[in-house]
Amino acid sequence: MSMNLVTLLYLVASICFIQALKGLSNPKMARRGNAFGMIGMTIAALTTLALIFELRKLSNGNFSGLGLILAGLVVGGGIGAYVARKVEMTKMPELVAAMHSLIGLAAVCIAVAAVAEPAAFGIVAAGQPLPPGNRIELFIGTFVGAITFSGSVIAFGKLSGKYKFRLFQGAPVVFKGQHMVNLALAIAMLGFGGAFFVSQSWTPFVIMTAIAFVLGVLIIIPIGGADMPVVVSMLNSYSGWAAAGIGFSLNNPMLIIAGSLVGSSGAILSYIMCKAMNRSFFNVILGGFGAQAGAGAAAGEQQQRPVKSGSPDDAAFLMSNAESLVIVPGYGLAVARAQHALKELTDKLVEKGVSVRYAIHPVAGRMPGHMNVLLAEAEVPYDQVLEMDEINGEFGQTDVVLVLGANDVVNPAAKNDPQSPIAGMPILEAYKAKTIIVNKRSMAAGYAGLDNELFYLDKTMMVFGDAKKVVEEMVKAAA
């Protein structure tokens, strides 16, 4: 295989990746975007395998390493396919965090191999030292990959909520002088990286890598649960930059392009989400918002105030007699797997002449686009699903708002309480509607740990219970 053909195939794969990102920016084109992504990755992987085969054939004809690569592809691909088929939609954020951790670990492993045997990667001739440029690239790729791996493991634990280990709890983990410790470790990591650049010695390289693993943990543990969607997006960006850094070292344009696309798109998405939360990106990374949210949780748990409650039948009556209905889905909807029952309910209401729309907050759920995917799975028409900026101006003219499992994204404290940890965060202005129906399992605080004034308004009716069971009862009552 000629290098010109390799370059051409890599170019085609890169175009497919760009088209994939373009398609994924629009729900109507998401399937096409996924198809482009799979085609591009297939072309890139097969081209790389063919290139490895050709290089082995031209050098010594030893294909034992190629067999290990193929075995790894079969085993890894099989595990990935099994997990993808079995994973529940509510577990998708944890799966994404786990995938990011593997990308970071892969970057570290490749960097270690390149430092140990640079000639095997064609970086230098046998016995020659690494060029200065490659040392910098390996240094950057290694520490970014290590931070991505350990940080993603902590994010996985926080998103899962299954583990009792304190570092995996949703609440922020903070201690005195935390930021100074992080700063000291970062400076030490860079210092040992500089020592590796000068000496190409294993000792500073290993110490630098170990510090990066520790730093990844310390960066994520002070971040509270409310910021986890941003963390997932941020780690996605890190994994891309790690891959791009290793791509420079291996002189692999496909890794550089794909890594840069992932890194830049993840960074842009993180910025958009921070803007949607009215937070500084660096403040979120440093755990400032997370620490405040933890304080808010303690305050929210102490409050016990009366609320107006009703039955699913009451809610169905209000919605059936409304002219307009806006539904605000949240993570509780995903946990209960209530999206299909909700689609059945809205179909019945539309038949009765009710105008039904869905309002999606940019950080609803536990990862970007979580609610959009759930609704698409239930075949909710795309034209009924509106983003926050599109729907906020219409809440004042809406008869009924149905909030299903959402909390922080409809909390009026963001607008009314300058002392609130979420003060200034753009919210879905459900409180402006004429009637508000809120479904929750209990009055427990949301992911940010804050009490929600929306629940105590005179025009709000709480309907307690599992979202799927409650919606199914609404369906029966609306028949």
N, C-alpha and C positions, 0 to 999 in steps of 0.2 A: 504493500500500500504506500503510494507516494505521499510526501508531506503536503503537497498541494491538495490532494484529495482529503487528507485528514483535516486540513484547515477549512476546506469547503464544507465538510460535514459538520465540523464544530460551529461554523457560521450558521448553517441551517438550524442546528440545535439551539443556538443562541436566539435566533429569530423566533423559534417556537416558544422559548421561555418568555420572551418579551410579549408575545401574543397571549401567553397564559396569564401574565400579570394584567394585561389589558382586559382579558375576558373576565377575570375574577373581580374586577372593579364594578361589575354590573351583574345583579342576580340573574337577569335574563340570558346573559352570555357565560354564566359560570361553568356550565357543563362543557361548552366549547373551550373555555380556558383550561379546564382540567385535562381535556383531550390533548390540547397543544402541549401542556406540561408533560404528559406521559409520553407523547411522541418524541418531544425534545430529549427527555431523559433516556429513552430507549436508543435514540441515535447516538447520543453522547457516550453511553455505556458500551454499546457495540463497537463504536469507533475506537474507544480506548482499548478494549480487549483485542481488537484486530491489530492495533498499533503495538501492543505488548507482544503479541504473537510474532509480528514481523520483526521486532527488535531482537527477540530471543532467537529467531531463525537466522538472523544475520550475524549474531554474536557467537554463541556456543551451542545452539540447538537444544539447550536444556529447558524443557517445558514443565518441569515439576512445579515451579512456582505458579504457573498458569493454572494448573490443576487445583491448587489451594484457593486461588482466586475464584474459580468457578464453583468450588465447593462452598465457599463463603457466600457467594451470590445465591446459591440454591437454598442454603440453610437460612440466611438472613431474609431472603425474599419470602420464603415459606412462613417464617415467624411473622413477618410484617403483614402478609396476606391474612393469616389466621387472626391476628390481633385486630386488623382493620374490619374484618367481618364480625367479630365478636363484641367490639367496643360499643358501649351505649353512647348516645348523644351527650348525656350528662357527663360522661367521662372523657369527652373529646379534649378539653383543655389539659387534663393530665397527660393524655397521649401526646399532645403537641409538645409539652414540656419535656417528656421523656425522649422524644425524637431529637429535640434540641440538644439534650445532654449527650446523646450518642454522636451527633455531629461534632460537638466540642471535643469529646474523647477521641474520635477518629483523627481530628486535627493534631492533637497532642501525640498520638501514637505515630502518625506519619512523620511529625517533626523529630521525634526521638530516633526513628529509623533513618531519617535523612542525616541527622548529626552523626549517628553511628557508622553508616555506610553511604556517604554521599556519592561515591562512584557508582553504586548500584542504581541510583536514580538519574545517572548521566549528568550530575551537577558538575563534577570535576573528574579528572583522571585518577586512577587508583594511587593512593599514597599522597595525594595533593590536599592542602588545607582548603577549607571552605572560603570562597571569596567574601569580602566584607558585606556586599549587598545581600548575599544569601544568609549570612549570620543575622542580619537585621530582620529579614523576612521570617526566618525560623523563630527568632526571639518573639516577634509580634504574634505570629500565628500560634505559638505555644501558649503564651500567657492568656491570649484572648480565648483560645480553646479551653484551657483549664478553668478559667472563670466561668465560661459558658456551661461546662459540664457540672461543676459543683453547684453553681447557682441554679441550674435547671433541676437538679436533684431536690434542692430545697423547695423550689417552686412546685415541683410535682407533689411533694409531701403536703405543702400548704393547700394546694388545690384539691387533693384527695380527701383530706380531713379524716383519714382512717387511723392515723398513727398517733400514739400518745406522746411520743418523743417531743420535747418542748420546741425544738427547732422547726418541727413540721406543723406546729399549731398555726391557725389563721391569725392569731393576735401577734402584734409586733414583739420582737425580742430585742430589748434595748438594755444598755448598761452604761455606766458613767464613763465618759471619755471615748465613746465608741468611734466617733468620727476621727479623733486623733489616732486611734489604733489603726483604723483603715488607711489613713494618710501615711503613717509610718510604714505599714506593710507595703503600700504602693511604692513608696520611695525605695524601700529595701529591694523590692522586686525589680524595679528599674535599674538599681545599682548592680545587682547580681547579673541582670541581663547585659549591662554594659561590660561587666567583667568577662562574661562569656564571649561578647563581641571581640574583646581584646585578645583573650587567651585561647578561645575555642576549647576550654576545659569543661569536663563533665560536671565538676563540683558546683560551679556557679549556675550551670544550666539546670541541674537537678534541684538546687535550692530555690532558684527562681520559679520553677514549675510548682514546687510544693507550696510556696507562698501564694501563688496564683490560685491554687485549689482552695486554700484557706480564705483568701480574699473573696472568692466567689460566694462562699457561705456567708461571710460577714456582710456582704453588700445586700443580700436578699433577706436575711432574717429580720431586720428592722422594718421591713415593708409590710404593711397591714393588708388584710384580705381585700379591702376596697380597691387597692391599687394593683391587684393581681393581673387584671387584663393588660395593664401597661407593662408589667413585668414579663408576661408571656411574649408580647410584641417586642420588647427590648431584647430578650434573650434570642428571639428569632433573628434580630439584627446582628447580635454578637456572633451567632453561629455562621452567618453569611460572611462576615469579615474574617473569621477564623479560616474558613475555606478559601477565601480569596488570598489571604496571606500565604497559606501553604501552596496555592496555585502558582504564585510568583516564584517560590523556592523550587518547585518542580518544573517550572517553565511550561505549565499546562494552561493554555488560554481558556479552555472550557471551565476549569475550576475558577479562574479569575473572573470570568464573565458571570457565571452562575452565582458565585459567592457575592460579587458586587451587587447583582440584582437583588438578592435576598437581603443583604446588609442595608442597602439604601432604601428599599421598600419597607423593611422593618423599622428603620429609623424614622421614615416619614409617617408611618402609621402610629408609632409611639408619640410623635409630636402632635398628630391630630387628636389622639386620645387624651393626651395631657391638656390640650387646648379645650377639649370637651369637658374636662374636669376642672378647668381653671387652675391648673397646677403647673408649677415649674417642673420641667423634665428632670432637672438635676435634683430638685427637692424630693421628688418621688424616689429617685435612685438612692439618695442618701437617707431615706426613711423618715424624713420630717413629717410627712402627712400620716404615715403609718403610726407613728408614736402618738400623734394627736388623736387619731381614731381610736386607739386603745383607751385613752382617757375618756373619750365620749362613750365608749361601751359601758364603762363602769357607771357613768352618770345615767345612761339610758336604762340600765337594769333596775335602778332604784325607784324609778317613777312607776306608779300604779294609778292610772286615771280611768274613769268610766268611759266606755265607748258605746255607740249605738250598734247593735248587731241584728242580723236578720237571717232568714233561711234562703236556700237556693230558689225556692218557689217565689219568695218576695223579689229576689234579684231578677228572675226570669220575667215576672210581671212588669217591673220597671223598664227592662230592656225591650220587651215586646211592644210597649206603648210609647216608646221613644221614636223620634224621627231620625236622630243621629246617635251613633254609638262609636266610641273610640276605645280600643282594647290596648292596654299596656302590658305586654308580657315580660316576665322576669325569670330569674333562675328557678323559682319555685315551680313554674310551668314545666321547665325542663326536667326537674327532679321527679315530678309526678307523671311525666310522659303524657301530658294532657292535650298536646297539640291537635291530635286527630279528633278528640271529643270537642275541642273548641271549634274546629272547622265545621263539624256537624251542627253545632249551636249557631254559628254565624250563618250557615246556609238557611236554616229555618228562619232566622231573623230577617235575612234579606228577602225571603219569600213573603214575609209580612210587610215589606216595604221599608224596613229600617236601613239607613245608610251606615254601613260598617266599614271602619278603617282600623288599621293597626299602627301604633306609634312606637318607634324603635329608638332607644337612646344609644349613642355610640358605645357606651361601656356597659350595656345591659348584659347580664350573664357573666361568664367567667373568661371569655375571650372575645376578640372582635368578631362580629358577625354571627355570634352564637344564636341569637333569636331569629335572625334571618334564615339560617339553615334549618332551624326547627320548623318554622312556618312553611318553608319550601318543601320540607319532607311531608307535610300534611297537605301539600298542593294548594296552599292559600294563594290566590291570584296576586301577582306582583303589584298590580295597580292599587291594591288595597293596603299595601305596606309602605308607610311613609317614615322618613327620617325625622329627627327632632326639629330641624329647621323648617321642614315643610309643614309640620302639623301644629307647632306651638301656637301659631297665631289663630288657630281655629278652636282651641279648647273653650274659649269664652262663649262660643255659639253652640257648643255641644250639649246635648240633653243628658247623656249618661256616659261616664267613663268607667270601664271595668279594668281594675288593676289586678293582675294575676301573678302573685309571687314576686312582684317588684317592690322595692323599698327605697333605697337611697336615691334612685333616679327620679323619684317623684316627691322627694322630701322638701317641703317649702322652706325649711330652715336654711337651705342654700341661698335663698333670696332674702329671707326675713331676719335671720340671726347672724349678725356680723361676727359673733364669737364662736359660731359653729365651726368644727373642723372642715366642713364641706362648704363653708361660706364662699359665694362666688361661683360655685360649680353650676354650669348650665343644667337645668332639669327639664323634664317634661311637665308642663304647667297644668297638670291634671286638676289642681285645686281650683282652677277657674271654671270648671264645668258646673252645670246646674245640679247634677246628682253624681255622687261618686260611690262605686261599689268596690270594696277591697277584699280579695280572697287571700287569706294567710292561714297557716296551720295554728299559729298562736300570735300573741303580742310580742314575741321575742324580737330583739333588735336585728336590724339587717346586717349586711356584710361589713359595713363601716362601723357597726356597733352603736348607732345613734337612734334615739327615739324619733318617731315621725309624727309631726303635727298634723299631717293629712288625716290620720286615723281618728283624730278627736274633733274634727269639724262637724258642725250640726248637719251638714248635707252629706256626710259620709256614713255608709252602712257597711259594717264588717260582716263577712260571711266566713266563718272559721271551718277549716277542714282541708283534707287533701284536695289539691286542685282538680285532679282527674275525676274523683268522686263527686265533687261539688258541681263541676261543669256537666257531668253526665246527668245529674239531677236537674240542672237547669234545662238541659235538652228535653227531658221528659215533661217538665212543666211548660216549656214553650211550644210543645206539640199541639 
